[in-house]
Amino acid sequence: MENQNHSAEAEVKQAIFEGTHLQTGDLLDIKVAAFDDNAVRPFNLATMTQAGNSAEVVQSQSTQSGPVGYLVSNEGYIIFPVLGKLYVQDMTLSQLREDLERRLLEYLTDPMVSVRQLNFNITVLGEVKNPGQYTSASDKVTLLQALGMAGDMTDNGDRTKVKLVRHENGTDNTYVVDFTQKNITSSPYYYLQQNDVLYVEPDENKKIIAGTNPNRNLIFSIIGSGVAIISILISTLK
């Protein structure tokens, strides 16, 4: 058992995590640090003054009562203090961090930027115990963790044909994942992206019980005809 656990851990470590790609509607927590605390004040939402670019910064904050951060607009931009309007759509968090540190070198000698996603959402539907939408504090969410959030599959879930719906380049693409494969950690879809939807299909037995058998209408028609014939025979015998 111990060797199996070590093997599973090694496989997970080998899985490739490229990072989630930013989309419209993403809410980001961005903090700028440096040795000179006063120098970084204008670049942080929590400490900046109400003067200057404050009107633009407000547009970047969450409009709800939830956490305050930089909201990616429908056009893919955030409004950052001093730097202004920045296009961030399709960047990873790491790429955005590096881009901001490069831009801030014009104003700071030692900028250190941290970027965190505040609303990483995934949806798990179908044959799971607790279907619904889930928000993670981390963007590093795996297929297995997503199922865990939803309480795992029910006994009627088809583990060989789990559908992953992902919005890419303006379209929704569907991929099929087989959870029974030992090399699932090497799947390019092992790590989820923002707004991914997992749908666990019912197995064949559940489909039949639910009346989704394609021959269902034919079967009912035959049964109905049989009942009618029996009724006629009984009436004639009387």
C-alpha positions in Angstrom: 0.0 0.0 0.0 2.8 2.4 0.9 4.5 1.9 -2.5 1.2 2.5 -4.3 0.8 5.8 -2.4 4.3 6.9 -3.3 3.6 6.0 -7.0 0.4 8.0 -7.0 2.2 11.0 -5.5 5.0 10.8 -8.1 2.5 10.7 -10.9 0.7 13.8 -9.6 4.0 15.7 -9.3 4.8 14.8 -13.0 1.4 16.3 -14.2 1.9 19.5 -16.1 0.4 22.6 -14.6 0.5 25.5 -17.0 -1.7 27.7 -15.0 -5.2 29.0 -15.7 -5.6 31.5 -18.5 -7.4 34.7 -17.5 -10.9 35.3 -18.8 -13.4 38.2 -18.7 -15.1 38.3 -15.3 -12.0 37.1 -13.4 -11.4 38.9 -10.2 -7.7 39.3 -9.2 -5.9 40.2 -6.0 -2.7 42.0 -7.0 -0.2 43.2 -4.4 3.0 45.1 -5.1 5.8 45.1 -2.5 9.3 46.7 -2.3 11.8 47.7 0.3 10.5 51.2 0.2 6.9 51.0 1.6 6.1 54.6 0.7 7.1 54.0 -3.0 4.6 51.2 -3.5 1.6 52.8 -1.9 0.3 54.2 -5.2 0.3 50.7 -6.7 -1.9 49.0 -4.1 -5.7 49.2 -3.8 -5.6 48.9 0.0 -3.2 51.8 0.5 -3.5 54.2 -2.4 -5.0 57.7 -1.9 -8.2 58.9 -3.3 -6.5 61.3 -5.7 -5.1 60.8 -9.1 -6.4 57.6 -10.8 -8.9 56.6 -8.1 -11.9 56.9 -10.4 -10.3 54.4 -12.8 -9.3 52.0 -10.0 -12.9 51.9 -8.7 -13.9 50.4 -12.1 -11.5 47.6 -11.4 -13.0 46.6 -8.1 -15.7 44.1 -7.5 -19.1 45.8 -7.8 -20.6 43.3 -5.3 -20.2 43.0 -1.6 -17.6 40.3 -2.1 -13.8 40.7 -2.1 -12.2 43.8 -3.7 -9.8 43.2 -6.6 -9.1 43.9 -10.2 -12.0 42.8 -12.4 -11.1 41.7 -16.0 -13.5 43.6 -18.2 -15.5 42.2 -21.1 -12.8 43.5 -23.4 -10.1 41.7 -21.4 -8.6 44.7 -19.6 -7.9 45.7 -16.0 -7.3 49.2 -14.7 -4.1 49.3 -12.7 -3.0 52.3 -10.5 -0.5 54.5 -12.3 0.0 52.0 -15.2 -3.5 52.5 -16.4 -5.4 50.1 -18.8 -3.7 46.7 -19.3 -4.8 43.9 -21.5 -4.5 40.6 -19.6 -6.9 38.2 -21.2 -5.4 34.7 -21.9 -2.4 35.5 -19.7 -1.5 33.1 -16.9 -1.1 34.5 -13.4 2.6 33.9 -13.7 2.8 35.8 -17.0 0.8 38.7 -15.6 3.1 38.9 -12.5 6.2 39.0 -14.7 4.6 41.6 -17.0 3.7 43.9 -14.0 7.2 43.6 -12.5 8.7 44.6 -15.8 6.4 47.6 -16.2 7.0 48.7 -12.6 10.7 48.8 -13.0 10.1 52.3 -14.5 8.9 53.4 -11.1 10.5 51.0 -8.5 13.9 49.6 -8.3 12.9 46.3 -6.7 9.2 45.5 -7.5 7.8 42.2 -6.2 4.3 41.4 -7.4 1.9 38.7 -6.2 -1.2 37.7 -8.2 -4.0 35.6 -6.9 -7.4 34.7 -8.4 -10.3 35.4 -6.1 -13.1 33.7 -8.1 -11.8 30.5 -9.6 -15.1 28.7 -10.5 -15.8 25.2 -11.7 -19.1 23.4 -12.1 -19.7 19.7 -11.5 -23.0 18.2 -12.8 -24.6 14.9 -13.5 -24.1 11.7 -11.4 -22.4 13.2 -8.4 -23.6 13.4 -4.9 -23.6 17.3 -4.6 -23.8 18.9 -8.1 -23.3 22.6 -8.4 -20.8 25.4 -8.9 -17.7 25.6 -6.6 -15.2 28.3 -6.0 -11.7 27.4 -5.1 -9.1 29.5 -3.2 -6.5 28.2 -5.6 -6.4 28.0 -9.4 -4.5 24.7 -9.2 -7.6 22.4 -9.2 -7.4 18.9 -10.6 -10.1 16.6 -12.0 -10.0 14.4 -8.9 -10.3 17.4 -6.6 -13.3 18.7 -8.5 -15.0 15.4 -8.0 -14.1 15.5 -4.3 -15.8 19.0 -4.0 -19.0 17.5 -5.4 -18.8 14.5 -3.0 -17.6 12.0 -5.7 -19.6 10.1 -8.3 -22.8 8.2 -7.4 -22.9 4.5 -7.9 -24.6 5.2 -11.2 -21.9 7.4 -12.6 -20.0 6.3 -15.8 -16.4 6.8 -14.8 -15.2 6.0 -18.4 -17.1 8.9 -20.1 -16.9 12.1 -18.0 -17.4 15.1 -20.2 -15.3 18.3 -19.7 -16.7 21.4 -21.3 -14.2 24.2 -21.7 -14.6 27.6 -23.3 -11.7 28.2 -25.6 -11.2 30.9 -28.3 -14.8 31.9 -28.2 -16.3 28.4 -28.4 -17.3 25.7 -26.0 -15.3 22.5 -26.6 -16.2 19.1 -25.1 -13.6 16.5 -24.1 -14.1 13.0 -22.7 -12.1 11.9 -19.7 -11.8 8.3 -18.6 -11.3 8.2 -14.8 -10.4 4.5 -14.9 -7.2 5.1 -16.7 -4.1 4.9 -14.6 -2.3 7.7 -16.5 -5.1 10.2 -15.9 -2.6 12.6 -14.3 -0.8 12.9 -17.7 -4.0 14.1 -19.3 -3.8 17.6 -20.7 -7.1 18.2 -18.9 -6.0 17.0 -15.5 -5.8 20.6 -14.3 -9.0 22.5 -14.7 -9.3 26.0 -16.2 -11.6 28.8 -15.0 -15.3 28.1 -15.6 -14.8 24.5 -16.7 -17.8 22.2 -16.4 -17.6 18.5 -15.6 -20.6 16.4 -16.5 -20.7 12.8 -15.2 -23.0 10.7 -17.4 -25.2 8.0 -16.0 -24.2 4.4 -16.7 -26.2 2.2 -19.1 -28.3 0.7 -16.2 -29.3 4.2 -15.0 -30.2 5.2 -18.6 -32.5 2.3 -19.0 -34.1 2.9 -15.6 -34.5 6.6 -16.5 -36.3 5.6 -19.7 -33.6 6.9 -22.0 -33.3 3.5 -23.8 -33.7 4.3 -27.5 -36.0 1.3 -27.8 -38.3 2.5 -25.0 -41.1 3.7 -27.2 -41.1 0.4 -29.3 -41.2 -1.7 -26.1 -44.1 0.3 -24.7 -45.9 0.0 -28.0 -45.5 -3.8 -28.1 -46.7 -4.0 -24.5 -49.7 -1.8 -25.2 -50.7 -3.8 -28.2 -50.4 -7.0 -26.2 -52.6 -5.7 -23.5 -55.2 -4.6 -26.1 -55.3 -8.0 -27.7 -55.7 -9.7 -24.3 -58.5 -7.4 -23.4 -60.3 -8.2 -26.7 -59.9 -11.9 -26.2 -61.3 -11.7 -22.6 -64.3 -9.7 -23.8 -65.2 -12.2 -26.5 -65.0 -15.1 -24.2 -67.5 -13.5 -21.9 
